[in-house]
Each structure stands twice: as structure tokens, then as C-alpha cells.
Amino acid sequence: MTLKCIIIDDEPLAIDLLKSYVQKTPFLELAGTFDNALSAINTINDNHIDVLFLDINMPQINGLEFSKMVSSNTRIIFTTAYDQYAIESFRLNALDYLLKPINYTDFLQAANKALEWFKLTDTGQSTTSIFIKSGYRMEKVDFDNILYIENQKDYVRFHLESQKEPISSLMSMQSLEEKLPGKIFMRVHRSFIVNLDKIKTIERNCIVFGKEYIPISESYKARFMEFLNKHFF
């Protein structure tokens, strides 16, 4: 598998370094380099770009804002000299966050994460599982193993049937909700997404998973009741 990528950075030396890394990585194909994000829009729109190596502090529009304009089919790897944007970048569902100066080992590790993600998507495994970034690890979790997902500030926690401790990941509930199949998962509260196939008990406007009670808020109640009426009544 070959991944088509572009580099966006306002520092020529940074572009040259990343370009050299791309050129010696067999599964990466460089489709272009740009010194500002806006000049890359046409290339991204007109080509199937798999990976975007994106600087954050740039003129006109910064990398964080630009990443929101890019299709979710293009995976973002941020490249920056500043660590204060790490949490925000993962809330935007970035695949990785590389701090300058970037060595080839770290670059290759990030590129391999992208390759693994696209392999899962290409083989169709993403229809029955999700790839979760937890710390420096990427874990594949089957949908059938997820009981519910909980939002906690900058993190989401995946509560699994197979283990007591949840898996925490830096991402937003909105970006996660867009990736989960609606036939299996439903948001029932601003802080909770549940696996509909795992629901066995409902008590006083709460979904019960063992000792945990998941509230059903008024904002999501109508949709959830429609699901219940369709499948159980």
C-alpha cells in the first residue's frame, strides 16, 4: 500500500527535512509541499491525499483551524515546535503530534500509524472495529466489545465488556460519533454514547450496565424512545 501525502510548513528547512524523510519511506508518495495552508487547498481537493504533515503556527490560517477544513479521509499528523497544542490536536482526531526537531525514528513511527489505519480501512475491518489511540499506542477494539463511551473533558473513555479498566483516548465526542455506525451506537447524553446491542436494562430514564447508570437526557430522549418503540414494543 502506498500513501499519498503533502507537507505544509512555513519554514523551508522544515519542509526540506520532512521531504527527505518521505523520500526514504517506501510506502509514502509526496504529492507536494506548501509554505502556507491556503495554497494547498486545490491539491487536497483535486487529489486523493491520504496523509497531511501539517505545521500549526503559520500565517493566514493556522494548522489547527485548517485541519477542520480537511476531509476525515485525509489523516493529519501535526508537526510543530510547540507542545501546548497537543490536547487540542487530538481532540481534532489527529493521528499523531510530532515535536520539532523531528528525527526520522519518530517520523517513521507516525507514518506507520497512518499505514496501519489505512490497512484496517482498506480491508473493511473498520466496519466491525475501531482503531483507538491511547497514549503512544494504537489499539484495535471490536464494536461488539464496547459497552458505552464516556466523555471526560479532553478525553473519551471506552468501557469494554472484556476488561474492568476503560481505555482513555484524546478525541472529541463529535468526531467519534461521526466514525461509529449509527445502527450500533447512539448518543443518549452529551457525555455518553451507548452500544444499543448491549442494552439489557432500562431504569428511571437510565440505561443500566452492571452497577453503572447511564442517564438519558431530554435532548436525546425522543430518538432513543423511537429506537425502543421500533425494536422492543
N, C-alpha and C positions, 0 to 999 in steps of 0.2 A: 504494500500500500504506500502511495506517495501523497503527502500533504502539501498543498499549495499555500504559501504564506507570503505576507508582506511585513515590512518593517516601517514603523513610523516613529521618528525621533528628530528633534530639532538640533541635535549635536552630531556633526559629521563623523567625529571619531567613534561615537557610539554606534552609528549606522555601519561604519566600516567593520567594527568588531563583530557585531551581530551577523553581518553579511558573511564574514569569514567562517563563523560558526555554522550558519546554514549550509554553506558550500561544502563543508566536510561532514555533514549529517546526511547519510544516504537517502533517507525517506522524506527529506524536505526539499521542496522546489520553490525557489524565490521568484515571486511574480512582480516584485517592485519594491522600491524604497522611497520614502517621502519624508520631507522635513517639517510638514505640518499635516494635521489630521484631515482638514477640509480638502486638500489636494488629492487625498486617497479615495474619496467617496466614489468616483466614477469607476476606478479599478475594482473596488469591492462590489459595486452593484453590477458591473458588466462581466465579472468573472466569479467562478466558484472558489472563494477564498476560504480555506479551512482554518488557518491559524493567523492571528494578528499579534505581532510583537509590538506592544504599544507603550510608549513613554507617557507619563502623566503630566508633568509640568511643561506645557508647550503654549506658544502664542495662539491667539484666535479662539481656540477651544481646547480645554484640557482633555487628557485621555479618559478620565472618569466619565465626563459628560459625553464624549464621543462614543464610548463603549455602549451607551444606551441607544445609540442610533444604529448599531450594527445588529444584523440578524443573529438569532441564537444559534444558527447553524455554523457561524464563524466563532471559534473559541478564542478567548482573549488571554494572552499572557502579558501581564504588565511588567515593564522594565523601567525602574526608577531609582534615583539616589535617595529617596525619602521613604522612611518606614511608616510614617504616620497615616498613610493611605491604605494600609494592609486590610484593616477591618472593612472599610468601605468597598474595597475591590472585591472581596469575597462575598459581600452582600450582593454585589452585581454579578455574582456567579463566575468570576474569573477562574480560569483553570489553574493559574499559578501567578506568583508575585516574586519577581527577581530583583534583588537589590544590587545596584551598581557599586563597585566594579563587578561585572558578571564574569565568572570563569566558565570554561566550557563544560565542566562537570555538572554545574547547576543548570546550565542551558540545556544540556542533553537530557537531564532528568525531567525538566519541564516539557521538552519536546516529546519524550517518551510517554508522559502522561497524556498528551494530546493524541498520540498514536493509539494508545490503549483505548481512549474514549471513542475514537472513530472506528476502531475494530469492533467494539461492542455494538455500536450503532449499525455498522455495516452488516454484521451477522444477524441482526434482528434481536439480539439478546436484550436490547433496551426496552423491548415491549413487555418483558417479564421481570425486569430488574432495573436498578438504578445504580449509577456509579457515584459514590459519596466521598468527598474529600474531607478527611478527618486528620487535622494536624498536617503531617508530611506524608500521609498515606492516602491512597485511593482504594476504597473498599466497594465491592460489588454486593449489593443487597437485593435479594429477591423480593418482589412486591408482596408475595404471599407470606413473607416473614415479618412484615411491618404491621403492628397493631395500630399505632397512631403516631402523629408527628406533632411536636410541641414547639412553639416559638418562645425563645427566651432572649430578649433584647437582640444582640447581634448574631445569635446562634439559633439553629434549629436542632432539636433533639429527636432522633429516630428511636422510638420504643419498639423493641423487637420481641417476637414470640419466643425466639430461641435463646435469649440471654437476659439476665437481670439488668445489667447496666446499659443505658441507651448510648447511641453513637451521636456525638455532637459535631456539627459542621457549620462553618461560616457561610451562610447564604440567607437570602430573604425568603419569606413565605410565599411572596408573589411569584418569584422566579421558579420556586419549587413547584408551586401549584400548576404552573404552565407546563411543567415537564411530566407530571403524573397523569396517568389515564383516568379520565373522569368517570369511567364505568366502574372503577375500583375505589377511587379515593374521593372524598368530599370534605370541603371545609365547613365546619359546623360552628366555628367561633373564630374570632380574629387570631387566636393563639393556638388553634387546634385543627388538624386535618386527620380524618379517621379512615381506616380501611373498612369499607362497607361490608366486605365479605366476613369480617371478624366480629361484627356486632351480634351479640347474643342476648344482652340485657339492656333495657332502657328503663330508667327510674327517675321520675320527677324532673323531666327535661334534661336528663344527663344520660350519657352512654357509659356503661359500666364495663371496665376491663379489669377484672380481678378486684383489687382494692382501690383502683383509680376511677374517679368520676369525671368524665369529660363533659363540660357544660355545652348546651345547645343554645346559642344566643338568638335573640329575636331577629337579628339581621339575616340569619341563615336558616331560621326555623321553617319557613314556608317551603323552601327547596327540599329540606330534609323530610318534612312531612309528606311531600309529593313522592319521594322515594319510598317511604314506608307504605303509603297507600297503594303504590304500584306493585310492591313486592310482597307485602305481608298481609294486607287486609282483604 
